């Protein structure tokens, strides 16, 4: 599987480019809250919700002491405001209780599996959210698995799994060193733009020749470009 992941990663980079990455590590609490806000909404709306919190509160301690309704009002644009506000408030207050301040810096010294174990103890935090903290804040070589990564990995034939958690386990056991960020980010782009849930645009997919999906959408086959096939032949 490792060689196939490496091949797919190179093809997706050829198609979409190398994803941008902030040179400086983001604070773990920032990433955790931002990822919670991103659940079941668009990037645009979750970013607005996150910016509202940052603009209207001095710090996470102030968010922790705010009324849940106030937090809800600030993040409403991101959807599921009541549920997310409750989770955020519980997490922030639990950190205050445990550490005396809102911080996740203690995670930096822990191995990946212990970081995941620590984070999933919190209300509203699953493996995907925990792995986002690992990748985007702690700079670990870990590939988070959301619905897009789970769907595309199964369709391509990398895994045959029924849950994102199992996909996460298998992918990360076989992930080539240094591939996590580009592989994760470009698979999401593939899932959003081409390998869509309801009607995948298989004929313009750069992975068309190696994808094992049995229900390929073969309409407008002429849309596959010569360059798309060359990408596969040259990798």
mmCIF file of the C-alpha atoms, coordinates in Angstrom:
data_MODEL
# 
_entry.id   MODEL 
# 
loop_
_atom_site.group_PDB 
_atom_site.id 
_atom_site.type_symbol 
_atom_site.label_atom_id 
_atom_site.label_alt_id 
_atom_site.label_comp_id 
_atom_site.label_asym_id 
_atom_site.label_entity_id 
_atom_site.label_seq_id 
_atom_site.pdbx_PDB_ins_code 
_atom_site.Cartn_x 
_atom_site.Cartn_y 
_atom_site.Cartn_z 
_atom_site.occupancy 
_atom_site.B_iso_or_equiv 
_atom_site.pdbx_formal_charge 
_atom_site.auth_seq_id 
_atom_site.auth_comp_id 
_atom_site.auth_asym_id 
_atom_site.auth_atom_id 
_atom_site.pdbx_PDB_model_num 
ATOM 1   C CA . UNK A 1 1   ? 0.000   0.000  0.000   1.00 0.00 ? 1   UNK A CA 1 
ATOM 2   C CA . UNK A 1 2   ? 2.859   2.404  0.772   1.00 0.00 ? 2   UNK A CA 1 
ATOM 3   C CA . UNK A 1 3   ? 4.063   2.468  -2.844  1.00 0.00 ? 3   UNK A CA 1 
ATOM 4   C CA . UNK A 1 4   ? 0.517   3.053  -4.097  1.00 0.00 ? 4   UNK A CA 1 
ATOM 5   C CA . UNK A 1 5   ? -0.020  5.906  -1.638  1.00 0.00 ? 5   UNK A CA 1 
ATOM 6   C CA . UNK A 1 6   ? 3.259   7.420  -2.783  1.00 0.00 ? 6   UNK A CA 1 
ATOM 7   C CA . UNK A 1 7   ? 2.179   7.142  -6.425  1.00 0.00 ? 7   UNK A CA 1 
ATOM 8   C CA . UNK A 1 8   ? -1.232  8.674  -5.732  1.00 0.00 ? 8   UNK A CA 1 
ATOM 9   C CA . UNK A 1 9   ? 0.361   11.470 -3.720  1.00 0.00 ? 9   UNK A CA 1 
ATOM 10  C CA . UNK A 1 10  ? 2.658   12.357 -6.628  1.00 0.00 ? 10  UNK A CA 1 
ATOM 11  C CA . UNK A 1 11  ? -0.226  12.324 -9.105  1.00 0.00 ? 11  UNK A CA 1 
ATOM 12  C CA . UNK A 1 12  ? -2.354  14.588 -6.920  1.00 0.00 ? 12  UNK A CA 1 
ATOM 13  C CA . UNK A 1 13  ? 0.544   17.006 -6.434  1.00 0.00 ? 13  UNK A CA 1 
ATOM 14  C CA . UNK A 1 14  ? 0.985   17.084 -10.208 1.00 0.00 ? 14  UNK A CA 1 
ATOM 15  C CA . UNK A 1 15  ? -2.710  17.871 -10.576 1.00 0.00 ? 15  UNK A CA 1 
ATOM 16  C CA . UNK A 1 16  ? -3.354  20.220 -7.641  1.00 0.00 ? 16  UNK A CA 1 
ATOM 17  C CA . UNK A 1 17  ? 0.105   21.362 -6.586  1.00 0.00 ? 17  UNK A CA 1 
ATOM 18  C CA . UNK A 1 18  ? 1.845   21.244 -3.204  1.00 0.00 ? 18  UNK A CA 1 
ATOM 19  C CA . UNK A 1 19  ? -0.594  22.545 -0.552  1.00 0.00 ? 19  UNK A CA 1 
ATOM 20  C CA . UNK A 1 20  ? 0.423   25.661 1.339   1.00 0.00 ? 20  UNK A CA 1 
ATOM 21  C CA . UNK A 1 21  ? 1.460   25.162 4.913   1.00 0.00 ? 21  UNK A CA 1 
ATOM 22  C CA . UNK A 1 22  ? 2.058   27.745 7.612   1.00 0.00 ? 22  UNK A CA 1 
ATOM 23  C CA . UNK A 1 23  ? 5.719   27.887 8.510   1.00 0.00 ? 23  UNK A CA 1 
ATOM 24  C CA . UNK A 1 24  ? 4.903   28.474 12.165  1.00 0.00 ? 24  UNK A CA 1 
ATOM 25  C CA . UNK A 1 25  ? 3.026   25.861 14.132  1.00 0.00 ? 25  UNK A CA 1 
ATOM 26  C CA . UNK A 1 26  ? -0.492  26.837 15.146  1.00 0.00 ? 26  UNK A CA 1 
ATOM 27  C CA . UNK A 1 27  ? -1.414  26.694 18.806  1.00 0.00 ? 27  UNK A CA 1 
ATOM 28  C CA . UNK A 1 28  ? -2.994  23.299 19.643  1.00 0.00 ? 28  UNK A CA 1 
ATOM 29  C CA . UNK A 1 29  ? -6.050  24.893 21.272  1.00 0.00 ? 29  UNK A CA 1 
ATOM 30  C CA . UNK A 1 30  ? -6.589  27.084 18.203  1.00 0.00 ? 30  UNK A CA 1 
ATOM 31  C CA . UNK A 1 31  ? -6.488  24.032 15.928  1.00 0.00 ? 31  UNK A CA 1 
ATOM 32  C CA . UNK A 1 32  ? -8.759  22.030 18.210  1.00 0.00 ? 32  UNK A CA 1 
ATOM 33  C CA . UNK A 1 33  ? -11.435 24.747 18.328  1.00 0.00 ? 33  UNK A CA 1 
ATOM 34  C CA . UNK A 1 34  ? -11.130 25.494 14.607  1.00 0.00 ? 34  UNK A CA 1 
ATOM 35  C CA . UNK A 1 35  ? -11.555 21.808 13.774  1.00 0.00 ? 35  UNK A CA 1 
ATOM 36  C CA . UNK A 1 36  ? -14.631 21.479 15.979  1.00 0.00 ? 36  UNK A CA 1 
ATOM 37  C CA . UNK A 1 37  ? -16.112 24.489 14.196  1.00 0.00 ? 37  UNK A CA 1 
ATOM 38  C CA . UNK A 1 38  ? -15.368 22.911 10.803  1.00 0.00 ? 38  UNK A CA 1 
ATOM 39  C CA . UNK A 1 39  ? -17.596 19.914 11.450  1.00 0.00 ? 39  UNK A CA 1 
ATOM 40  C CA . UNK A 1 40  ? -20.563 19.636 9.061   1.00 0.00 ? 40  UNK A CA 1 
ATOM 41  C CA . UNK A 1 41  ? -20.086 23.014 7.406   1.00 0.00 ? 41  UNK A CA 1 
ATOM 42  C CA . UNK A 1 42  ? -18.043 24.749 4.727   1.00 0.00 ? 42  UNK A CA 1 
ATOM 43  C CA . UNK A 1 43  ? -14.502 26.037 5.229   1.00 0.00 ? 43  UNK A CA 1 
ATOM 44  C CA . UNK A 1 44  ? -15.751 29.561 4.579   1.00 0.00 ? 44  UNK A CA 1 
ATOM 45  C CA . UNK A 1 45  ? -18.406 29.454 7.290   1.00 0.00 ? 45  UNK A CA 1 
ATOM 46  C CA . UNK A 1 46  ? -16.254 27.664 9.866   1.00 0.00 ? 46  UNK A CA 1 
ATOM 47  C CA . UNK A 1 47  ? -13.491 30.222 9.328   1.00 0.00 ? 47  UNK A CA 1 
ATOM 48  C CA . UNK A 1 48  ? -15.967 33.071 9.903   1.00 0.00 ? 48  UNK A CA 1 
ATOM 49  C CA . UNK A 1 49  ? -17.154 31.407 13.112  1.00 0.00 ? 49  UNK A CA 1 
ATOM 50  C CA . UNK A 1 50  ? -13.568 31.011 14.305  1.00 0.00 ? 50  UNK A CA 1 
ATOM 51  C CA . UNK A 1 51  ? -12.698 34.612 13.456  1.00 0.00 ? 51  UNK A CA 1 
ATOM 52  C CA . UNK A 1 52  ? -15.784 35.795 15.359  1.00 0.00 ? 52  UNK A CA 1 
ATOM 53  C CA . UNK A 1 53  ? -14.524 34.081 18.505  1.00 0.00 ? 53  UNK A CA 1 
ATOM 54  C CA . UNK A 1 54  ? -11.039 35.514 18.063  1.00 0.00 ? 54  UNK A CA 1 
ATOM 55  C CA . UNK A 1 55  ? -12.388 39.010 17.416  1.00 0.00 ? 55  UNK A CA 1 
ATOM 56  C CA . UNK A 1 56  ? -14.933 39.153 20.231  1.00 0.00 ? 56  UNK A CA 1 
ATOM 57  C CA . UNK A 1 57  ? -12.990 37.492 23.048  1.00 0.00 ? 57  UNK A CA 1 
ATOM 58  C CA . UNK A 1 58  ? -9.552  38.411 24.365  1.00 0.00 ? 58  UNK A CA 1 
ATOM 59  C CA . UNK A 1 59  ? -8.494  34.790 24.823  1.00 0.00 ? 59  UNK A CA 1 
ATOM 60  C CA . UNK A 1 60  ? -9.800  31.252 25.328  1.00 0.00 ? 60  UNK A CA 1 
ATOM 61  C CA . UNK A 1 61  ? -10.093 31.829 29.090  1.00 0.00 ? 61  UNK A CA 1 
ATOM 62  C CA . UNK A 1 62  ? -12.682 34.502 28.360  1.00 0.00 ? 62  UNK A CA 1 
ATOM 63  C CA . UNK A 1 63  ? -14.559 32.136 26.049  1.00 0.00 ? 63  UNK A CA 1 
ATOM 64  C CA . UNK A 1 64  ? -14.541 29.541 28.815  1.00 0.00 ? 64  UNK A CA 1 
ATOM 65  C CA . UNK A 1 65  ? -16.236 31.931 31.237  1.00 0.00 ? 65  UNK A CA 1 
ATOM 66  C CA . UNK A 1 66  ? -18.768 33.203 28.689  1.00 0.00 ? 66  UNK A CA 1 
ATOM 67  C CA . UNK A 1 67  ? -22.355 32.016 28.653  1.00 0.00 ? 67  UNK A CA 1 
ATOM 68  C CA . UNK A 1 68  ? -23.027 29.210 26.192  1.00 0.00 ? 68  UNK A CA 1 
ATOM 69  C CA . UNK A 1 69  ? -25.636 31.372 24.451  1.00 0.00 ? 69  UNK A CA 1 
ATOM 70  C CA . UNK A 1 70  ? -22.997 34.040 23.822  1.00 0.00 ? 70  UNK A CA 1 
ATOM 71  C CA . UNK A 1 71  ? -20.662 31.502 22.274  1.00 0.00 ? 71  UNK A CA 1 
ATOM 72  C CA . UNK A 1 72  ? -23.550 30.196 20.160  1.00 0.00 ? 72  UNK A CA 1 
ATOM 73  C CA . UNK A 1 73  ? -24.258 33.681 18.805  1.00 0.00 ? 73  UNK A CA 1 
ATOM 74  C CA . UNK A 1 74  ? -20.653 34.076 17.713  1.00 0.00 ? 74  UNK A CA 1 
ATOM 75  C CA . UNK A 1 75  ? -20.406 30.755 15.908  1.00 0.00 ? 75  UNK A CA 1 
ATOM 76  C CA . UNK A 1 76  ? -23.945 30.491 14.521  1.00 0.00 ? 76  UNK A CA 1 
ATOM 77  C CA . UNK A 1 77  ? -22.778 30.957 10.921  1.00 0.00 ? 77  UNK A CA 1 
ATOM 78  C CA . UNK A 1 78  ? -20.905 27.650 11.159  1.00 0.00 ? 78  UNK A CA 1 
ATOM 79  C CA . UNK A 1 79  ? -24.015 25.610 11.915  1.00 0.00 ? 79  UNK A CA 1 
ATOM 80  C CA . UNK A 1 80  ? -24.781 23.280 14.849  1.00 0.00 ? 80  UNK A CA 1 
ATOM 81  C CA . UNK A 1 81  ? -24.074 26.280 17.094  1.00 0.00 ? 81  UNK A CA 1 
ATOM 82  C CA . UNK A 1 82  ? -25.655 24.849 20.252  1.00 0.00 ? 82  UNK A CA 1 
ATOM 83  C CA . UNK A 1 83  ? -23.814 21.545 19.994  1.00 0.00 ? 83  UNK A CA 1 
ATOM 84  C CA . UNK A 1 84  ? -20.454 23.105 19.126  1.00 0.00 ? 84  UNK A CA 1 
ATOM 85  C CA . UNK A 1 85  ? -20.724 25.858 21.741  1.00 0.00 ? 85  UNK A CA 1 
ATOM 86  C CA . UNK A 1 86  ? -21.440 23.269 24.424  1.00 0.00 ? 86  UNK A CA 1 
ATOM 87  C CA . UNK A 1 87  ? -18.421 21.185 23.409  1.00 0.00 ? 87  UNK A CA 1 
ATOM 88  C CA . UNK A 1 88  ? -16.115 24.207 23.247  1.00 0.00 ? 88  UNK A CA 1 
ATOM 89  C CA . UNK A 1 89  ? -17.188 25.493 26.660  1.00 0.00 ? 89  UNK A CA 1 
ATOM 90  C CA . UNK A 1 90  ? -16.809 22.067 28.299  1.00 0.00 ? 90  UNK A CA 1 
ATOM 91  C CA . UNK A 1 91  ? -13.356 21.520 26.780  1.00 0.00 ? 91  UNK A CA 1 
ATOM 92  C CA . UNK A 1 92  ? -12.033 24.942 27.740  1.00 0.00 ? 92  UNK A CA 1 
ATOM 93  C CA . UNK A 1 93  ? -13.321 24.659 31.299  1.00 0.00 ? 93  UNK A CA 1 
ATOM 94  C CA . UNK A 1 94  ? -11.945 21.144 31.645  1.00 0.00 ? 94  UNK A CA 1 
ATOM 95  C CA . UNK A 1 95  ? -8.500  22.404 30.611  1.00 0.00 ? 95  UNK A CA 1 
ATOM 96  C CA . UNK A 1 96  ? -8.778  25.232 33.135  1.00 0.00 ? 96  UNK A CA 1 
ATOM 97  C CA . UNK A 1 97  ? -9.666  22.721 35.823  1.00 0.00 ? 97  UNK A CA 1 
ATOM 98  C CA . UNK A 1 98  ? -6.879  20.300 34.920  1.00 0.00 ? 98  UNK A CA 1 
ATOM 99  C CA . UNK A 1 99  ? -4.036  22.670 33.980  1.00 0.00 ? 99  UNK A CA 1 
ATOM 100 C CA . UNK A 1 100 ? -4.924  25.961 35.650  1.00 0.00 ? 100 UNK A CA 1 
ATOM 101 C CA . UNK A 1 101 ? -5.068  27.641 32.234  1.00 0.00 ? 101 UNK A CA 1 
ATOM 102 C CA . UNK A 1 102 ? -6.356  26.881 28.739  1.00 0.00 ? 102 UNK A CA 1 
ATOM 103 C CA . UNK A 1 103 ? -3.431  25.061 27.168  1.00 0.00 ? 103 UNK A CA 1 
ATOM 104 C CA . UNK A 1 104 ? -2.635  21.874 25.286  1.00 0.00 ? 104 UNK A CA 1 
ATOM 105 C CA . UNK A 1 105 ? 1.108   22.440 25.231  1.00 0.00 ? 105 UNK A CA 1 
ATOM 106 C CA . UNK A 1 106 ? 1.606   19.317 27.330  1.00 0.00 ? 106 UNK A CA 1 
ATOM 107 C CA . UNK A 1 107 ? 0.658   17.277 24.250  1.00 0.00 ? 107 UNK A CA 1 
ATOM 108 C CA . UNK A 1 108 ? 3.892   18.273 22.505  1.00 0.00 ? 108 UNK A CA 1 
ATOM 109 C CA . UNK A 1 109 ? 5.859   15.784 24.585  1.00 0.00 ? 109 UNK A CA 1 
ATOM 110 C CA . UNK A 1 110 ? 3.504   12.856 23.995  1.00 0.00 ? 110 UNK A CA 1 
ATOM 111 C CA . UNK A 1 111 ? 3.636   10.223 21.227  1.00 0.00 ? 111 UNK A CA 1 
ATOM 112 C CA . UNK A 1 112 ? 0.871   10.276 18.617  1.00 0.00 ? 112 UNK A CA 1 
ATOM 113 C CA . UNK A 1 113 ? -1.288  7.537  20.111  1.00 0.00 ? 113 UNK A CA 1 
ATOM 114 C CA . UNK A 1 114 ? -1.255  9.196  23.530  1.00 0.00 ? 114 UNK A CA 1 
ATOM 115 C CA . UNK A 1 115 ? -2.187  12.559 22.003  1.00 0.00 ? 115 UNK A CA 1 
ATOM 116 C CA . UNK A 1 116 ? -5.211  10.954 20.352  1.00 0.00 ? 116 UNK A CA 1 
ATOM 117 C CA . UNK A 1 117 ? -6.157  9.188  23.590  1.00 0.00 ? 117 UNK A CA 1 
ATOM 118 C CA . UNK A 1 118 ? -5.945  12.441 25.524  1.00 0.00 ? 118 UNK A CA 1 
ATOM 119 C CA . UNK A 1 119 ? -8.000  14.472 23.058  1.00 0.00 ? 119 UNK A CA 1 
ATOM 120 C CA . UNK A 1 120 ? -10.820 12.003 22.426  1.00 0.00 ? 120 UNK A CA 1 
ATOM 121 C CA . UNK A 1 121 ? -11.626 12.150 26.150  1.00 0.00 ? 121 UNK A CA 1 
ATOM 122 C CA . UNK A 1 122 ? -13.104 15.584 25.511  1.00 0.00 ? 122 UNK A CA 1 
ATOM 123 C CA . UNK A 1 123 ? -16.741 16.065 24.583  1.00 0.00 ? 123 UNK A CA 1 
ATOM 124 C CA . UNK A 1 124 ? -17.196 16.387 20.807  1.00 0.00 ? 124 UNK A CA 1 
ATOM 125 C CA . UNK A 1 125 ? -13.646 15.314 19.890  1.00 0.00 ? 125 UNK A CA 1 
ATOM 126 C CA . UNK A 1 126 ? -13.134 12.254 17.713  1.00 0.00 ? 126 UNK A CA 1 
ATOM 127 C CA . UNK A 1 127 ? -10.121 10.686 16.025  1.00 0.00 ? 127 UNK A CA 1 
ATOM 128 C CA . UNK A 1 128 ? -10.355 13.011 13.021  1.00 0.00 ? 128 UNK A CA 1 
ATOM 129 C CA . UNK A 1 129 ? -10.290 16.147 15.168  1.00 0.00 ? 129 UNK A CA 1 
ATOM 130 C CA . UNK A 1 130 ? -7.435  14.770 17.278  1.00 0.00 ? 130 UNK A CA 1 
ATOM 131 C CA . UNK A 1 131 ? -5.403  13.894 14.196  1.00 0.00 ? 131 UNK A CA 1 
ATOM 132 C CA . UNK A 1 132 ? -5.898  17.424 12.832  1.00 0.00 ? 132 UNK A CA 1 
ATOM 133 C CA . UNK A 1 133 ? -4.227  18.729 15.990  1.00 0.00 ? 133 UNK A CA 1 
ATOM 134 C CA . UNK A 1 134 ? -1.379  16.272 15.385  1.00 0.00 ? 134 UNK A CA 1 
ATOM 135 C CA . UNK A 1 135 ? -0.876  17.335 11.768  1.00 0.00 ? 135 UNK A CA 1 
ATOM 136 C CA . UNK A 1 136 ? -1.587  21.055 11.780  1.00 0.00 ? 136 UNK A CA 1 
ATOM 137 C CA . UNK A 1 137 ? -0.317  22.035 15.217  1.00 0.00 ? 137 UNK A CA 1 
ATOM 138 C CA . UNK A 1 138 ? 2.161   19.431 16.421  1.00 0.00 ? 138 UNK A CA 1 
ATOM 139 C CA . UNK A 1 139 ? 3.649   18.916 12.946  1.00 0.00 ? 139 UNK A CA 1 
ATOM 140 C CA . UNK A 1 140 ? 3.318   15.140 13.146  1.00 0.00 ? 140 UNK A CA 1 
ATOM 141 C CA . UNK A 1 141 ? 3.291   13.023 9.994   1.00 0.00 ? 141 UNK A CA 1 
ATOM 142 C CA . UNK A 1 142 ? -0.322  11.930 10.434  1.00 0.00 ? 142 UNK A CA 1 
ATOM 143 C CA . UNK A 1 143 ? -3.123  11.920 7.848   1.00 0.00 ? 143 UNK A CA 1 
ATOM 144 C CA . UNK A 1 144 ? -6.531  12.875 9.297   1.00 0.00 ? 144 UNK A CA 1 
ATOM 145 C CA . UNK A 1 145 ? -9.477  11.053 7.721   1.00 0.00 ? 145 UNK A CA 1 
ATOM 146 C CA . UNK A 1 146 ? -12.722 12.934 7.133   1.00 0.00 ? 146 UNK A CA 1 
ATOM 147 C CA . UNK A 1 147 ? -15.622 11.832 4.936   1.00 0.00 ? 147 UNK A CA 1 
ATOM 148 C CA . UNK A 1 148 ? -13.789 12.908 1.752   1.00 0.00 ? 148 UNK A CA 1 
ATOM 149 C CA . UNK A 1 149 ? -10.586 11.015 2.558   1.00 0.00 ? 149 UNK A CA 1 
ATOM 150 C CA . UNK A 1 150 ? -12.581 7.970  3.673   1.00 0.00 ? 150 UNK A CA 1 
ATOM 151 C CA . UNK A 1 151 ? -14.688 7.964  0.501   1.00 0.00 ? 151 UNK A CA 1 
ATOM 152 C CA . UNK A 1 152 ? -11.863 8.554  -1.973  1.00 0.00 ? 152 UNK A CA 1 
ATOM 153 C CA . UNK A 1 153 ? -9.486  6.072  -0.319  1.00 0.00 ? 153 UNK A CA 1 
ATOM 154 C CA . UNK A 1 154 ? -12.156 3.368  -0.580  1.00 0.00 ? 154 UNK A CA 1 
ATOM 155 C CA . UNK A 1 155 ? -13.152 4.184  -4.132  1.00 0.00 ? 155 UNK A CA 1 
ATOM 156 C CA . UNK A 1 156 ? -9.562  4.308  -5.364  1.00 0.00 ? 156 UNK A CA 1 
ATOM 157 C CA . UNK A 1 157 ? -8.935  0.917  -3.767  1.00 0.00 ? 157 UNK A CA 1 
ATOM 158 C CA . UNK A 1 158 ? -6.420  1.885  -1.105  1.00 0.00 ? 158 UNK A CA 1 
ATOM 159 C CA . UNK A 1 159 ? -8.646  0.406  1.604   1.00 0.00 ? 159 UNK A CA 1 
ATOM 160 C CA . UNK A 1 160 ? -11.891 -1.489 1.946   1.00 0.00 ? 160 UNK A CA 1 
ATOM 161 C CA . UNK A 1 161 ? -13.291 -0.127 5.176   1.00 0.00 ? 161 UNK A CA 1 
ATOM 162 C CA . UNK A 1 162 ? -16.656 0.846  6.611   1.00 0.00 ? 162 UNK A CA 1 
ATOM 163 C CA . UNK A 1 163 ? -15.567 3.592  8.982   1.00 0.00 ? 163 UNK A CA 1 
ATOM 164 C CA . UNK A 1 164 ? -13.241 6.624  8.845   1.00 0.00 ? 164 UNK A CA 1 
ATOM 165 C CA . UNK A 1 165 ? -11.568 5.322  12.020  1.00 0.00 ? 165 UNK A CA 1 
ATOM 166 C CA . UNK A 1 166 ? -10.534 2.071  10.302  1.00 0.00 ? 166 UNK A CA 1 
ATOM 167 C CA . UNK A 1 167 ? -9.412  3.997  7.224   1.00 0.00 ? 167 UNK A CA 1 
ATOM 168 C CA . UNK A 1 168 ? -7.314  6.218  9.490   1.00 0.00 ? 168 UNK A CA 1 
ATOM 169 C CA . UNK A 1 169 ? -5.678  3.187  11.084  1.00 0.00 ? 169 UNK A CA 1 
ATOM 170 C CA . UNK A 1 170 ? -4.787  1.501  7.783   1.00 0.00 ? 170 UNK A CA 1 
ATOM 171 C CA . UNK A 1 171 ? -3.625  4.607  5.940   1.00 0.00 ? 171 UNK A CA 1 
ATOM 172 C CA . UNK A 1 172 ? -1.398  5.780  8.741   1.00 0.00 ? 172 UNK A CA 1 
ATOM 173 C CA . UNK A 1 173 ? 0.200   2.361  9.148   1.00 0.00 ? 173 UNK A CA 1 
ATOM 174 C CA . UNK A 1 174 ? 1.332   2.563  5.524   1.00 0.00 ? 174 UNK A CA 1 
ATOM 175 C CA . UNK A 1 175 ? 1.912   6.296  5.014   1.00 0.00 ? 175 UNK A CA 1 
ATOM 176 C CA . UNK A 1 176 ? 5.225   7.224  3.344   1.00 0.00 ? 176 UNK A CA 1 
ATOM 177 C CA . UNK A 1 177 ? 7.350   9.557  5.452   1.00 0.00 ? 177 UNK A CA 1 
ATOM 178 C CA . UNK A 1 178 ? 6.583   13.214 4.836   1.00 0.00 ? 178 UNK A CA 1 
ATOM 179 C CA . UNK A 1 179 ? 3.462   12.565 2.743   1.00 0.00 ? 179 UNK A CA 1 
ATOM 180 C CA . UNK A 1 180 ? 0.737   13.266 5.310   1.00 0.00 ? 180 UNK A CA 1 
ATOM 181 C CA . UNK A 1 181 ? 0.033   16.951 4.686   1.00 0.00 ? 181 UNK A CA 1 
ATOM 182 C CA . UNK A 1 182 ? -0.058  16.901 0.887   1.00 0.00 ? 182 UNK A CA 1 
ATOM 183 C CA . UNK A 1 183 ? -1.850  13.529 0.741   1.00 0.00 ? 183 UNK A CA 1 
ATOM 184 C CA . UNK A 1 184 ? -4.549  14.602 3.208   1.00 0.00 ? 184 UNK A CA 1 
ATOM 185 C CA . UNK A 1 185 ? -5.111  18.053 1.708   1.00 0.00 ? 185 UNK A CA 1 
ATOM 186 C CA . UNK A 1 186 ? -5.180  16.928 -1.933  1.00 0.00 ? 186 UNK A CA 1 
ATOM 187 C CA . UNK A 1 187 ? -7.452  13.948 -1.242  1.00 0.00 ? 187 UNK A CA 1 
ATOM 188 C CA . UNK A 1 188 ? -9.934  16.384 0.299   1.00 0.00 ? 188 UNK A CA 1 
ATOM 189 C CA . UNK A 1 189 ? -9.675  18.582 -2.787  1.00 0.00 ? 189 UNK A CA 1 
ATOM 190 C CA . UNK A 1 190 ? -10.200 15.528 -4.993  1.00 0.00 ? 190 UNK A CA 1 
ATOM 191 C CA . UNK A 1 191 ? -13.254 14.538 -2.940  1.00 0.00 ? 191 UNK A CA 1 
ATOM 192 C CA . UNK A 1 192 ? -14.807 17.995 -3.041  1.00 0.00 ? 192 UNK A CA 1 
ATOM 193 C CA . UNK A 1 193 ? -14.118 18.886 -6.667  1.00 0.00 ? 193 UNK A CA 1 
ATOM 194 C CA . UNK A 1 194 ? -14.054 15.557 -8.549  1.00 0.00 ? 194 UNK A CA 1 
ATOM 195 C CA . UNK A 1 195 ? -14.742 12.398 -6.519  1.00 0.00 ? 195 UNK A CA 1 
ATOM 196 C CA . UNK A 1 196 ? -18.031 13.745 -5.217  1.00 0.00 ? 196 UNK A CA 1 
ATOM 197 C CA . UNK A 1 197 ? -20.329 11.652 -3.082  1.00 0.00 ? 197 UNK A CA 1 
ATOM 198 C CA . UNK A 1 198 ? -23.402 11.549 -5.302  1.00 0.00 ? 198 UNK A CA 1 
ATOM 199 C CA . UNK A 1 199 ? -22.040 11.918 -8.815  1.00 0.00 ? 199 UNK A CA 1 
ATOM 200 C CA . UNK A 1 200 ? -18.259 11.605 -9.127  1.00 0.00 ? 200 UNK A CA 1 
ATOM 201 C CA . UNK A 1 201 ? -16.666 13.256 -12.152 1.00 0.00 ? 201 UNK A CA 1 
ATOM 202 C CA . UNK A 1 202 ? -14.651 10.167 -12.995 1.00 0.00 ? 202 UNK A CA 1 
ATOM 203 C CA . UNK A 1 203 ? -13.810 11.191 -16.545 1.00 0.00 ? 203 UNK A CA 1 
ATOM 204 C CA . UNK A 1 204 ? -11.751 14.171 -15.392 1.00 0.00 ? 204 UNK A CA 1 
ATOM 205 C CA . UNK A 1 205 ? -10.110 12.411 -12.448 1.00 0.00 ? 205 UNK A CA 1 
ATOM 206 C CA . UNK A 1 206 ? -6.301  12.213 -12.550 1.00 0.00 ? 206 UNK A CA 1 
ATOM 207 C CA . UNK A 1 207 ? -6.544  8.811  -10.845 1.00 0.00 ? 207 UNK A CA 1 
ATOM 208 C CA . UNK A 1 208 ? -8.931  7.412  -13.455 1.00 0.00 ? 208 UNK A CA 1 
ATOM 209 C CA . UNK A 1 209 ? -6.605  4.654  -14.693 1.00 0.00 ? 209 UNK A CA 1 
ATOM 210 C CA . UNK A 1 210 ? -5.733  3.235  -11.296 1.00 0.00 ? 210 UNK A CA 1 
ATOM 211 C CA . UNK A 1 211 ? -9.035  3.765  -9.474  1.00 0.00 ? 211 UNK A CA 1 
ATOM 212 C CA . UNK A 1 212 ? -10.908 0.502  -8.741  1.00 0.00 ? 212 UNK A CA 1 
ATOM 213 C CA . UNK A 1 213 ? -14.337 2.099  -8.188  1.00 0.00 ? 213 UNK A CA 1 
ATOM 214 C CA . UNK A 1 214 ? -16.856 -0.242 -9.828  1.00 0.00 ? 214 UNK A CA 1 
ATOM 215 C CA . UNK A 1 215 ? -19.518 2.431  -10.365 1.00 0.00 ? 215 UNK A CA 1 
ATOM 216 C CA . UNK A 1 216 ? -17.492 4.981  -12.308 1.00 0.00 ? 216 UNK A CA 1 
ATOM 217 C CA . UNK A 1 217 ? -19.503 7.782  -13.871 1.00 0.00 ? 217 UNK A CA 1 
ATOM 218 C CA . UNK A 1 218 ? -18.521 7.382  -17.528 1.00 0.00 ? 218 UNK A CA 1 
ATOM 219 C CA . UNK A 1 219 ? -20.459 10.312 -18.948 1.00 0.00 ? 219 UNK A CA 1 
ATOM 220 C CA . UNK A 1 220 ? -18.478 12.829 -21.040 1.00 0.00 ? 220 UNK A CA 1 
ATOM 221 C CA . UNK A 1 221 ? -15.455 10.564 -21.352 1.00 0.00 ? 221 UNK A CA 1 
ATOM 222 C CA . UNK A 1 222 ? -13.953 13.091 -23.767 1.00 0.00 ? 222 UNK A CA 1 
ATOM 223 C CA . UNK A 1 223 ? -13.298 15.390 -20.808 1.00 0.00 ? 223 UNK A CA 1 
ATOM 224 C CA . UNK A 1 224 ? -10.326 13.273 -19.773 1.00 0.00 ? 224 UNK A CA 1 
ATOM 225 C CA . UNK A 1 225 ? -7.351  15.201 -21.054 1.00 0.00 ? 225 UNK A CA 1 
ATOM 226 C CA . UNK A 1 226 ? -4.185  13.809 -22.546 1.00 0.00 ? 226 UNK A CA 1 
ATOM 227 C CA . UNK A 1 227 ? -2.277  15.461 -19.733 1.00 0.00 ? 227 UNK A CA 1 
ATOM 228 C CA . UNK A 1 228 ? -4.298  13.552 -17.101 1.00 0.00 ? 228 UNK A CA 1 
ATOM 229 C CA . UNK A 1 229 ? -3.138  10.260 -18.598 1.00 0.00 ? 229 UNK A CA 1 
ATOM 230 C CA . UNK A 1 230 ? 0.438   11.485 -18.974 1.00 0.00 ? 230 UNK A CA 1 
ATOM 231 C CA . UNK A 1 231 ? 0.516   12.238 -15.239 1.00 0.00 ? 231 UNK A CA 1 
ATOM 232 C CA . UNK A 1 232 ? -0.134  8.577  -14.549 1.00 0.00 ? 232 UNK A CA 1 
ATOM 233 C CA . UNK A 1 233 ? 2.397   7.292  -17.047 1.00 0.00 ? 233 UNK A CA 1 
ATOM 234 C CA . UNK A 1 234 ? 5.172   9.532  -15.749 1.00 0.00 ? 234 UNK A CA 1 
ATOM 235 C CA . UNK A 1 235 ? 4.818   8.813  -12.033 1.00 0.00 ? 235 UNK A CA 1 
# 
